[in-house]
Amino acid sequence: TLHPTGYRPFGTFEYVLETGAGWQGTIGEATVTIRLPYPVTPENTALDSTSEYCVPRPDGFQVQGNEVVWRFTDLEPTSDDNVRLNVLEPDRWQALVAAREAVAAAPDSAEAQLQLARAARGAVSIKHGVNPLGGGERLAQAASDAYVRSLKLSPQQNVIYGEFAEWLLWTSNRYLSEN
């Protein structure tokens, strides 16, 4: 029921354990679980980001369906034991899943392709270029490819040209399709 903090479209969940260092003795056993409303994937959860701040902390977590779980025994917590996880905003993830389903159901629909372009674009973190967080590079390319397919299916739609041009400017034209 918590909302992540941080920079959209990803946000950070944190759980501070270091305050337990003042207890007498160690924390015998502890389990910290972050449960998402859908299965954890490399696109909706930063599990191995190249950004130092976005790497899940601490090491030793396990992914189990829709949960990321840390288990501790005999813990004398320090700041290195504080739990941190970055996730894609649930609404953006659900929009991406729905858009992929729409394209699968109607691959020759310009509207479905445009929906996919917008959803993929909304799932990419852009700050000084495309952030690799959550598969950002692949999703950026997917957004560009979907814009191109949408334009091929409906070349008279000026709004698509405008959105695609804006997208290419934001991503420094790196995702201009060869098609």
Backbone as JSON, one array per atom type, in Angstrom:
{
  "sequence": "TLHPTGYRPFGTFEYVLETGAGWQGTIGEATVTIRLPYPVTPENTALDSTSEYCVPRPDGFQVQGNEVVWRFTDLEPTSDDNVRLNVLEPDRWQALVAAREAVAAAPDSAEAQLQLARAARGAVSIKHGVNPLGGGERLAQAASDAYVRSLKLSPQQNVIYGEFAEWLLWTSNRYLSEN",
  "N": [[0.82, -1.2, 0.0], [2.16, 1.12, -0.07], [3.64, 3.99, -1.67], [6.2, 4.47, -4.03], [9.17, 6.54, -3.75], [11.03, 9.15, -5.41], [12.37, 9.58, -8.75], [10.3, 9.78, -11.51], [9.85, 7.55, -14.3], [10.33, 5.55, -12.53], [10.45, 4.47, -9.12], [11.49, 4.45, -5.67], [11.53, 2.03, -3.13], [12.17, 1.87, 0.27], [13.54, 0.41, 3.2], [14.5, 0.87, 6.4], [16.91, -0.63, 8.3], [19.05, -0.18, 9.95], [18.53, 1.13, 12.33], [18.02, -0.81, 14.16], [20.42, -1.49, 15.24], [20.89, -0.52, 17.73], [19.7, -2.22, 19.49], [19.82, -4.72, 22.06], [22.12, -7.16, 21.48], [21.99, -9.27, 18.52], [19.76, -9.12, 15.67], [17.89, -11.83, 15.52], [16.41, -13.29, 13.46], [15.17, -12.05, 10.39], [12.87, -11.02, 7.92], [12.38, -9.26, 5.0], [10.0, -8.21, 2.78], [9.13, -7.09, -0.37], [6.31, -6.58, -2.09], [4.88, -6.69, -5.21], [2.09, -5.72, -7.33], [2.01, -7.47, -9.46], [3.84, -9.92, -11.42], [7.37, -9.85, -10.81], [9.68, -8.46, -13.02], [12.6, -7.92, -15.16], [12.0, -5.56, -16.49], [10.13, -4.12, -14.99], [11.22, -3.84, -12.52], [14.17, -2.74, -11.06], [16.69, -4.75, -11.12], [19.33, -5.24, -11.67], [20.77, -2.85, -12.25], [22.82, -0.47, -14.02], [23.23, 1.88, -12.8], [24.53, 3.07, -9.87], [23.01, 3.94, -7.63], [20.59, 2.73, -8.09], [20.8, -0.01, -7.84], [19.56, -2.93, -6.31], [19.53, -3.16, -2.76], [20.31, -4.81, 0.26], [22.75, -7.12, -1.22], [21.83, -10.53, -2.03], [19.12, -10.92, -2.2], [16.01, -12.51, -3.14], [13.96, -13.3, -5.91], [10.62, -14.02, -6.06], [8.06, -14.84, -7.77], [5.77, -12.36, -7.51], [7.23, -11.0, -5.64], [10.05, -9.53, -3.98], [12.5, -10.64, -1.91], [14.28, -10.41, 1.13], [16.3, -12.13, 3.42], [17.47, -12.36, 6.7], [19.84, -13.37, 9.19], [21.03, -13.41, 12.52], [21.68, -10.61, 12.59], [23.45, -7.64, 12.81], [22.62, -4.71, 12.18], [23.74, -2.28, 9.8], [24.05, 0.77, 7.88], [24.5, -0.33, 5.43], [22.85, -2.51, 5.33], [20.31, -1.61, 4.97], [17.31, -1.85, 3.18], [16.62, -1.47, -0.26], [14.8, -0.83, -3.21], [14.11, -0.32, -6.61], [11.34, 0.4, -8.62], [9.16, 0.27, -11.48], [6.5, 2.55, -11.92], [3.34, 1.29, -11.02], [1.0, 1.88, -12.65], [2.14, 2.59, -15.08], [3.46, 0.26, -15.79], [1.28, -1.49, -16.07], [-0.03, -0.25, -18.19], [1.82, -0.72, -20.23], [1.76, -3.53, -20.41], [-0.94, -3.88, -21.19], [-0.89, -2.54, -23.66], [0.88, -4.14, -25.13], [-0.68, -6.45, -25.26], [-2.81, -5.47, -26.81], [-1.53, -4.99, -29.26], [-0.76, -7.59, -29.88], [-3.27, -8.7, -30.3], [-4.2, -7.19, -32.44], [-2.18, -6.68, -34.69], [-1.97, -5.14, -37.01], [-3.08, -2.73, -36.49], [-2.99, 0.7, -36.45], [-3.6, 2.3, -34.28], [-3.25, 0.57, -32.08], [-0.5, 0.14, -32.28], [0.39, 2.74, -31.83], [-0.49, 3.07, -29.22], [1.2, 1.21, -27.98], [3.69, 2.43, -28.51], [3.44, 4.77, -26.98], [3.1, 3.7, -24.4], [5.48, 2.22, -24.02], [7.31, 4.28, -24.21], [6.53, 5.73, -21.94], [7.51, 4.1, -19.97], [10.18, 4.41, -19.86], [13.02, 5.73, -18.35], [14.31, 8.9, -18.56], [16.99, 10.87, -18.32], [19.35, 13.02, -19.0], [19.67, 11.54, -21.33], [18.74, 8.17, -22.31], [18.06, 6.11, -19.62], [19.37, 3.02, -18.54], [17.84, 1.69, -16.72], [15.55, -0.75, -15.8], [15.44, -2.03, -18.32], [15.59, 0.04, -20.14], [16.91, 0.82, -22.6], [16.09, -1.14, -24.45], [13.31, -0.82, -24.32], [13.1, 1.81, -25.21], [13.88, 1.5, -27.87], [11.8, -0.17, -28.66], [9.63, 1.59, -28.43], [10.26, 3.46, -30.46], [10.21, 1.76, -32.7], [7.52, 1.0, -32.69], [6.3, 3.47, -33.15], [7.17, 3.87, -35.81], [5.92, 1.67, -37.11], [3.25, 2.37, -36.65], [3.08, 4.74, -38.14], [3.52, 3.74, -40.71], [1.22, 2.24, -41.04], [-0.73, 4.17, -40.85], [-0.22, 6.72, -42.4], [-1.22, 9.32, -42.67], [-1.66, 10.49, -40.23], [-0.88, 13.17, -38.57], [-0.35, 13.76, -35.88], [1.07, 11.59, -34.93], [3.53, 11.83, -36.25], [4.45, 14.16, -35.03], [4.66, 13.38, -32.29], [6.53, 11.31, -32.53], [8.75, 12.68, -33.54], [9.28, 14.39, -31.37], [9.93, 12.43, -29.45], [12.25, 11.36, -30.62], [13.92, 13.57, -30.42], [14.16, 13.78, -27.6], [15.52, 11.44, -27.09], [17.84, 11.76, -28.42], [17.9, 10.98, -31.09], [18.8, 8.36, -31.25], [17.29, 6.12, -31.55], [16.19, 5.84, -34.03], [14.59, 4.06, -36.4], [15.73, 1.67, -38.8], [13.9, 0.89, -40.58]],
  "CA": [[0.0, 0.0, 0.0], [3.05, 2.27, -0.09], [4.02, 4.53, -2.95], [7.65, 4.71, -4.05], [9.66, 7.92, -3.85], [12.1, 9.27, -6.38], [12.16, 10.2, -10.05], [9.44, 9.01, -12.39], [8.74, 6.65, -14.03], [10.7, 4.59, -11.49], [10.44, 4.98, -7.76], [12.28, 3.65, -4.74], [11.03, 1.57, -1.85], [13.28, 1.7, 1.21], [13.22, -0.05, 4.55], [15.69, 1.13, 7.2], [17.19, -1.64, 9.33], [20.19, 0.21, 10.79], [18.11, 1.58, 13.66], [18.04, -1.98, 15.03], [21.77, -1.68, 15.79], [20.89, -0.14, 19.14], [19.09, -3.26, 20.31], [20.79, -5.58, 22.73], [22.36, -8.36, 20.68], [21.67, -9.25, 17.09], [18.41, -9.48, 15.26], [18.03, -13.26, 15.25], [15.93, -13.55, 12.1], [14.32, -10.99, 9.84], [12.52, -11.14, 6.51], [11.79, -8.06, 4.42], [9.39, -8.57, 1.51], [8.46, -6.05, -1.16], [5.35, -7.31, -2.92], [4.29, -5.9, -6.29], [0.77, -6.25, -7.74], [2.2, -8.25, -10.68], [5.14, -10.6, -11.34], [8.6, -9.05, -10.92], [10.46, -8.7, -14.24], [13.68, -6.94, -15.31], [11.49, -4.3, -17.02], [9.37, -3.35, -14.01], [11.98, -3.77, -11.27], [15.6, -2.61, -11.33], [17.35, -5.82, -10.39], [20.77, -5.23, -11.94], [20.99, -1.6, -12.97], [24.18, 0.07, -14.08], [23.27, 3.06, -11.94], [24.88, 2.64, -8.51], [21.94, 4.18, -6.68], [19.41, 1.92, -8.39], [21.02, -1.42, -7.57], [18.89, -3.35, -5.07], [20.42, -3.35, -1.61], [21.64, -5.39, 0.06], [22.8, -8.33, -2.04], [21.27, -11.71, -1.39], [17.66, -10.96, -2.31], [15.45, -13.52, -4.03], [12.71, -12.95, -6.59], [9.67, -15.13, -5.96], [6.8, -14.4, -8.35], [5.59, -10.91, -7.43], [7.92, -10.52, -4.45], [11.51, -9.49, -3.81], [12.6, -11.01, -0.5], [15.58, -10.46, 1.81], [16.25, -12.86, 4.69], [18.64, -12.08, 7.52], [19.99, -14.07, 10.46], [22.07, -12.83, 13.39], [22.0, -9.35, 11.94], [23.78, -6.4, 13.51], [22.45, -3.88, 10.99], [24.38, -0.99, 9.51], [23.38, 1.4, 6.74], [24.65, -1.23, 4.27], [21.78, -3.51, 5.4], [19.02, -1.0, 4.64], [16.75, -2.42, 1.96], [16.22, -0.48, -1.26], [14.41, -1.44, -4.48], [13.5, 0.6, -7.56], [10.31, -0.25, -9.44], [8.38, 1.08, -12.39], [5.18, 2.86, -11.38], [2.39, 0.26, -11.43], [0.13, 2.3, -13.75], [2.91, 2.57, -16.32], [3.68, -1.15, -16.14], [0.01, -2.05, -16.53], [-0.28, 0.31, -19.52], [2.7, -1.43, -21.16], [1.2, -4.88, -20.58], [-2.18, -3.75, -21.98], [-0.53, -2.17, -25.03], [1.42, -5.33, -25.78], [-1.82, -7.32, -25.55], [-3.55, -4.87, -27.92], [-0.77, -5.24, -30.49], [-0.85, -9.02, -30.17], [-4.62, -8.96, -30.79], [-4.43, -6.47, -33.7], [-0.87, -6.17, -35.09], [-2.08, -4.2, -38.13], [-3.81, -1.55, -36.04], [-2.14, 1.87, -36.17], [-3.91, 2.77, -32.92], [-2.59, -0.33, -31.13], [0.94, 0.43, -32.35], [0.6, 4.02, -31.17], [-0.66, 2.79, -27.79], [2.44, 0.57, -27.55], [4.75, 3.45, -28.51], [3.24, 5.66, -25.83], [3.31, 2.95, -23.16], [6.92, 1.93, -23.9], [7.93, 5.58, -23.94], [6.23, 6.07, -20.56], [8.22, 3.21, -19.06], [11.61, 4.69, -19.99], [13.56, 6.83, -17.56], [15.2, 9.72, -19.38], [17.67, 11.96, -17.64], [20.62, 13.1, -19.73], [19.64, 10.37, -22.2], [17.96, 7.02, -21.85], [18.63, 5.38, -18.5], [19.17, 1.59, -18.76], [16.99, 1.19, -15.66], [14.36, -1.49, -16.21], [15.42, -2.34, -19.75], [15.33, 1.3, -20.83], [17.39, 0.84, -23.99], [15.21, -2.01, -25.26], [11.99, -0.19, -24.37], [13.22, 2.99, -26.07], [13.85, 1.01, -29.25], [10.44, -0.67, -28.91], [8.78, 2.76, -28.65], [10.55, 3.97, -31.81], [9.71, 0.79, -33.7], [6.05, 1.07, -32.7], [5.95, 4.7, -33.87], [7.38, 3.63, -37.24], [4.84, 0.79, -37.59], [2.01, 3.15, -36.63], [3.13, 5.66, -39.28], [3.34, 2.96, -41.94], [-0.18, 1.82, -41.1], [-1.61, 5.34, -40.92], [0.71, 7.83, -42.68], [-1.88, 10.63, -42.67], [-1.83, 10.95, -38.85], [0.18, 14.13, -38.23], [-0.02, 13.72, -34.45], [2.09, 10.54, -34.74], [4.8, 12.42, -36.67], [4.88, 15.1, -33.98], [5.08, 12.62, -31.1], [7.75, 10.57, -32.85], [9.84, 13.66, -33.62], [9.6, 14.78, -29.99], [10.6, 11.28, -28.85], [13.61, 11.27, -31.16], [14.7, 14.67, -29.82], [14.45, 13.42, -26.21], [16.47, 10.32, -27.03], [18.98, 12.13, -29.26], [17.8, 10.27, -32.38], [19.49, 7.07, -31.21], [16.36, 5.02, -31.76], [15.58, 5.96, -35.35], [14.57, 2.72, -36.99], [16.23, 1.5, -40.16], [12.75, 0.54, -41.42]],
  "C": [[0.86, 1.26, 0.0], [3.29, 2.73, -1.52], [5.52, 4.78, -2.93], [7.95, 6.2, -4.12], [10.71, 7.97, -4.94], [11.64, 9.89, -7.67], [11.39, 9.27, -10.97], [10.17, 8.65, -13.67], [9.07, 5.57, -13.0], [10.63, 5.26, -10.13], [11.13, 3.99, -6.85], [11.46, 3.3, -3.5], [12.24, 1.36, -0.96], [12.75, 1.23, 2.55], [14.5, 0.03, 5.37], [15.79, 0.08, 8.3], [18.24, -1.17, 10.33], [19.79, 0.69, 12.17], [18.06, 0.42, 14.65], [19.4, -2.24, 15.64], [21.82, -1.34, 17.27], [20.27, -1.18, 20.05], [20.18, -4.08, 20.99], [20.93, -6.86, 21.93], [21.95, -8.18, 19.23], [20.17, -9.45, 16.87], [18.51, -10.93, 14.8], [17.63, -13.63, 13.83], [15.06, -12.4, 11.67], [14.07, -11.3, 8.37], [11.87, -9.83, 6.08], [11.3, -8.45, 3.03], [8.77, -7.33, 0.88], [7.61, -6.8, -2.18], [4.73, -6.35, -3.94], [2.93, -6.49, -6.67], [0.81, -7.08, -9.01], [3.56, -8.93, -10.56], [6.32, -9.64, -11.56], [9.31, -9.46, -12.21], [11.61, -7.69, -14.29], [13.2, -5.6, -15.88], [10.76, -3.48, -15.95], [10.07, -3.21, -12.66], [13.46, -3.71, -11.6], [16.36, -3.63, -10.49], [18.86, -5.83, -10.59], [21.15, -4.0, -12.75], [22.46, -1.22, -13.0], [24.32, 1.33, -13.25], [23.49, 2.61, -10.49], [23.72, 2.82, -7.54], [20.77, 3.22, -6.87], [19.59, 0.44, -8.15], [20.28, -1.8, -6.3], [19.9, -3.57, -3.96], [19.65, -4.08, -0.55], [21.58, -6.57, -0.91], [22.09, -9.46, -1.31], [19.76, -11.78, -1.43], [17.25, -12.11, -3.23], [14.17, -12.97, -4.65], [11.84, -14.19, -6.58], [8.32, -14.65, -6.47], [6.67, -12.89, -8.35], [6.28, -10.29, -6.22], [9.44, -10.5, -4.64], [11.72, -9.62, -2.31], [14.06, -11.01, -0.05], [15.37, -11.22, 3.11], [17.57, -12.63, 5.42], [18.64, -12.99, 8.74], [21.16, -13.45, 11.2], [22.59, -11.51, 12.84], [22.3, -8.26, 12.96], [23.78, -5.33, 12.43], [23.25, -2.59, 10.99], [23.62, -0.39, 8.33], [23.49, 0.53, 5.48], [23.55, -2.29, 4.22], [20.4, -2.92, 5.1], [18.57, -1.5, 3.28], [16.31, -1.3, 1.03], [15.91, -1.21, -2.56], [13.73, -0.39, -5.34], [12.55, -0.15, -8.47], [9.67, 0.78, -10.36], [7.02, 1.35, -11.77], [4.17, 1.84, -11.89], [1.49, 0.65, -12.6], [0.87, 2.24, -15.09], [3.17, 1.13, -16.76], [2.4, -1.76, -16.71], [-0.36, -1.51, -17.91], [0.57, -0.4, -20.57], [2.18, -2.83, -21.44], [-0.05, -4.83, -21.46], [-1.87, -3.41, -23.44], [0.05, -3.35, -25.79], [0.3, -6.31, -26.14], [-2.63, -6.79, -26.73], [-2.85, -5.1, -29.25], [-0.83, -6.71, -30.87], [-2.21, -9.37, -30.77], [-4.86, -8.33, -32.16], [-3.11, -5.86, -34.19], [-0.9, -5.16, -36.24], [-2.89, -2.96, -37.78], [-2.84, -0.41, -35.73], [-2.36, 2.36, -34.75], [-3.24, 1.88, -31.86], [-1.09, -0.08, -31.12], [1.26, 1.74, -31.64], [0.47, 3.87, -29.65], [0.61, 2.15, -27.24], [3.59, 1.57, -27.5], [4.65, 4.33, -27.28], [3.53, 4.94, -24.51], [4.79, 2.64, -22.96], [7.68, 3.21, -23.56], [7.72, 5.98, -22.47], [6.96, 5.23, -19.53], [9.74, 3.43, -19.09], [12.0, 5.9, -19.15], [14.56, 7.6, -18.42], [15.72, 10.87, -18.53], [19.07, 12.0, -18.23], [20.75, 11.88, -20.65], [18.85, 9.24, -21.57], [18.72, 6.29, -20.75], [18.38, 3.88, -18.74], [18.26, 0.94, -17.72], [15.77, 0.48, -16.23], [14.31, -1.82, -17.69], [15.17, -1.13, -20.61], [15.74, 1.34, -22.28], [16.46, 0.03, -24.89], [13.83, -1.39, -25.4], [12.01, 1.06, -25.24], [13.18, 2.58, -27.54], [12.46, 0.5, -29.61], [9.48, 0.5, -29.16], [9.0, 3.31, -30.06], [10.01, 3.05, -32.89], [8.19, 0.85, -33.8], [5.58, 2.37, -33.37], [6.08, 4.49, -35.37], [6.26, 2.75, -37.81], [3.52, 1.54, -37.64], [1.96, 4.09, -37.83], [2.95, 4.92, -40.6], [1.89, 2.54, -42.13], [-1.14, 2.99, -41.29], [-0.77, 6.6, -41.18], [0.09, 9.22, -42.67], [-2.03, 11.23, -41.27], [-0.68, 11.87, -38.41], [0.59, 14.09, -36.77], [1.07, 12.68, -34.18], [3.46, 11.09, -35.14], [5.35, 13.35, -35.59], [5.39, 14.39, -32.75], [6.41, 11.92, -31.35], [8.94, 11.53, -32.92], [10.26, 14.12, -32.23], [10.37, 13.67, -29.28], [12.05, 11.18, -29.32], [14.5, 12.4, -30.61], [15.1, 14.33, -28.38], [15.5, 12.33, -26.12], [17.66, 10.55, -27.94], [19.05, 11.32, -30.55], [18.45, 8.9, -32.39], [18.58, 5.91, -31.58], [15.58, 5.18, -33.06], [15.71, 4.63, -36.06], [15.11, 2.75, -38.41], [15.08, 1.23, -41.13], [12.19, 1.78, -42.07]]
}
